[in-house]
Every structure is written in structure tokens, then in C-alpha cells.
Amino acid sequence: MTYAQRTSQLKAEGAYQVLAKANQLEAAGREILHFEIGQPDFDTFSNISMAGIRAITEGKTRYTAPSGMPSLQQVIADDCGRRRGIHIDPAEVVVGPGAKPALFFPTLALIEPGDEVIYPNPGFPTYEAMIQVAGGIPVPVPLLEEKNFSFDLEVFDRLVNARTKMIILNSPSNPTGGVMPLEDLLHIAQKAIEFDCWVMSDEIYARIAYDGLSVPSITSLPGMQERTIIIDGFSKTYAMTGWRLGYGIMPRGLADKVGLLMTHSVGSTAQFTQVAGLAAILGQQHQVDEVVAEYQRRRDLIVSGLNNTAGVHCQSPQGAFYVFPNIKATGMTSSEVANLILEKAGVALLPGSSFGEYGEGYLRLSYANSIKNIERALEKIQSVLR
């Protein structure tokens, strides 16, 4: 039995591999503290859940237009445009079952075999996977710890060229929590215009930022809206990971192509889920602010604890809900340290190498977990690494 070449280099996400091993240990009677999976530990806000339940009971369980309900497209366009200081036409919004279709389908619509795509490394594993499936050439750019995990612009300048078809950005970042500063975005935008390439800006964590920081979007810069694809969704901001609701915002011509890919793949996104999305955006936003404030308290605790751990140095992330501590001083690989902590301390976390070659020497922990569990995990990790 042979398989298509496009699947030959695909790998499982590291988070799910570690989760599977952690589940095996739990099945054997071990207590495991989970810091590997990147999803909010809060329940979906009640007004959103009730809107979804009402939609089901009212029979809103039918097909919708492949690109989304027009009412939801309009609300997304208004909300995202206001937050980024730009005008968005609702026809530029493509709603999908999660944000991953908004990553994959524009890539399939734009990338030809042999096209080069620049992406952040360490970075979300789906970036490299979708480039490979489209037949493109993945071109990783390292994120620098000394720059709060923004692009190494010297390497970027060497790599961007006439064969570059797309540049992928992710700010705030998974796995680092870093936010790209405006001056870096200006530099990247200049190169994107010079080499006439697309930019895919993954902004799924844009509402989760700390210390009063406002996360800039490259789309708001001159000449960039017509060449930028914004990726966003409901999973992280509104604790709706299992609802599967995300969207892409892109120029109309590309949106039409992506709509066709939606038509011939997933068909449409669940109607009641989209109704819940309307409730999320139109409802009171104080719950989002309260959750972000709680994440910031957790961030401060876990960063302080990791910096008091032998062989560990940890920057304070500016956004998302991940820390990416440097463990090079331990003298072990990130996989060795992650396995040691899981097996000896019962704490599941991810090696930085799960996010690419430049993630080696780091770990990723999701602090979407309780203060109590964070304190317990820190004690266990410190005991093992001591």
C-alpha cells in the first residue's frame, strides 16, 4: 500500500503525543499534572453556552453558507476592524470549524510547488505541515529570546527573496508568548511589499496580552491589508476550543477561493456554533478581561517559580498563556528534561523541540491551569531538577 507524497512528512503534534503518554501513566495509577495542552481551563462563558443551547432547541442545526452566516460575518468584520483600526468588508470574512481551516485553505489557494514560505521557529507545528502539504518549501526564521522571541531580522533579511510567496507571523506566539513589536512589523511589511508576497498573521491570542500591552497587527500598516490574511477565532478568547469556531479575514478574491475549498471539504460550520459566536462578540466583554487578569497572576507565579529552579531561566511572556523557559544550563536536551519531569515529577509539559529545531534547549508549559496546580507543579519540578 502506498500513500501520496504530500503526507510523507506529516508528524503528530507533540502535545498530543505527550498527552497520550501522560494518560498511560494515569491509567497505571499515577497522578499527573497537565501543562502540555494549550487550552483554557475555564468553562465557556455561560451567556455563550446558553445561546448555543437555545439555538439547538430552536432547530438552528441546518447547513449555512460555506463562508459563514452573513450576520456573523458582519459582526466579525465590525469587531475585528474596530480593534485593528481598519475597514473590513463582511465578504472578506470566511468562518470555519476552528481556525485551522483558515490556516490551511489560504495556503492551498496560494502556494504552488516550489514556492518558499517563511514561518516562525519555534512555532505552531501546523505551519510547517500546511506548507508541506501544499508542496511549498518551509523556510524557518528563528525567534530570539533576547528580543522577547521576535524574529531574527538579520536571518529574515537573508532568507526573504523573489521566491518567497508568503510570510507567516504569530503574535502573541505559541509556544513563546512573545509579542512582535511594531518596529519589527514595519520591517517585515517593507520586505513583503518589496518582494510582493503575502503575509499570514495568526492573531488567535491577540486579546490575551498583559501589563496593558496592545498587540499591534501588521494589517493596519500602510499597503498591508490587501496582502494580509488575519487568522483568529473563539477558542482561546472565549474558552470555546471544543465548539470549533474560527475565521480568516482576507482580500475578497482570496476569500472567494477559500470559500470554494470550504464548500468541497467541510461544507459549512455548525449553525448553532455560529449563533454562540454571535453571543460571544455581542455580549459583555468583562469576562474576557477577568480571565486575562487571572492568566497574568498565573504567569507571574510560574515565571517566578521557574526562575528559582536549578538550571532554568524564564522570560516573562507578553501574551498567550505559555512560558518557554530556557533549560540549556541543565546540559540535557529538551526531550530528556521533559521526559524526566513527566516520569519523576508527574508533570506533563512539552520539549521545545516539538516546535522546531530552534526550540531545542527550551520547554513549553501552558499556565491555563489553577494557581494550586501551578504551585504543586513548581515544587515537583524544582525537586527533580535540584
Secondary structure, DSSP 4 states (H G I P E B T S, - for coil): ----GGGTT----HHHHHHHHHHHHHHTT---EE-SS-S-SSPPPHHHHHHHHHHHHTT--S---TT--HHHHHHHHHHHHHHHTS---GGGEEEESSSHHHHHHHHHHHPPTT-EEEEEES--HHHHHHHHHTT-EEEEEEEEGGGTTEE-HHHHHHH--TTEEEEEEESS-TTT-----HHHHHHHHHHHHHTT-EEEEE-TTTT-B-TTPPPP-GGGSTTTGGGEEEEEESTTTTT-GGG--EEEE--HHHHHHHHHHHHTTT----HHHHHHHHHHHHS--HHHHHHHHHHHHHHHHHHHHHHTSTT-B----SBTTEE--B-GGGSS-HHHHHHHIIIII-EE-EEGGGG-GGGTTBEEEE--S-HHHHHHHHHHHHHHH-
